[in-house]
Amino acid sequence: MLTLVLAAICLSLTIAGPASAAIPRAAIYNVQIQGAVNGLPFARSGGLAIDQTVTRATSNGVNPVDLCLASGSPFINPERGAIWFATNGICVNANGALQDMAFVSANPAASTVAVRPDPGISATGINGFNGSSGFTAAVWQIFDGSMVLRFQGQGETVTGELSLLGTGAIFHSENTYVATLTGQATQLTPGAPGADVEDACAKAKAKVRKARDRLKDANTANAERKAKRKLRKAKRRKKRACGGDAAGRDMLRFEAID
């Protein structure tokens, strides 16, 4: 009898399947951040954005997603706990260099994203935090540490931990930023990124190659026009699938989320 009961339970679990939590394809969150800078406590609100990678020209590995975390303006209006933490320079300026700022990994099975700043690209004046308030307060440029995010449901909510190190622009120092965050999505496009993004990019590239071959084989003016139109469409889709459409990533902006 016990064997039959266990078999029935296993069958029901197999049919039901696991809970479907997922990293969102794109989202903006209102977040609450609580923690301490060099041991001094703070509690702040801010914004977090996540989107597909915006550049594949990188020296530290292609990011499966890119993120911007912003609370206040540490470089303009220093306040304790204010922070800018981006995985790409697009968070500051859409028309600027698409500088990959961090090592990013995504685990769709666990619905987690882990971010580690690239110490070789820390002195850019993009990622930093404050330990105090006021015009003369220092901005500590982030050079090491980590941020781990966990998404619930289809990405409707997020929780996370930050443990970051910041240094002065001239003299090296190690200032700590340790915090937790919780957030609720205000904009959301569900769908786990990662391997599926690479697959979509590969498929889009294959369609471009196929469209080019058709253009070469076109033997009438009408066939050539149709082939050119299909090639333009395939190139646009490749740009979106492979993360080249950076100009359209309006949500990946510090000013758009905080």
Secondary structure, 3 states (H helix, E strand, C coil): CHHHHHHHHHHHHHHHCCCCCCCCCEEEEEEEEEEEECCEEEEEEEEEEEEECCCCCCCCCCCCEEEEEEECECCCECCCCCEEEECEHHHCCCCCCCCECEEEEEECCCCEEEEEECHHHCCCCCCEEECCCCCCCCEEEEEEEEEEEEEECCCCEEEEEEEEEEECCCCCCCEEEEEEEEEEEEEEECCCCCHHHHHHHHHHHHHHHHHHHHHHHCCCHHHHHHHHHHHHHHHHHHHHHCCCCHHHCCCCCHHHHC
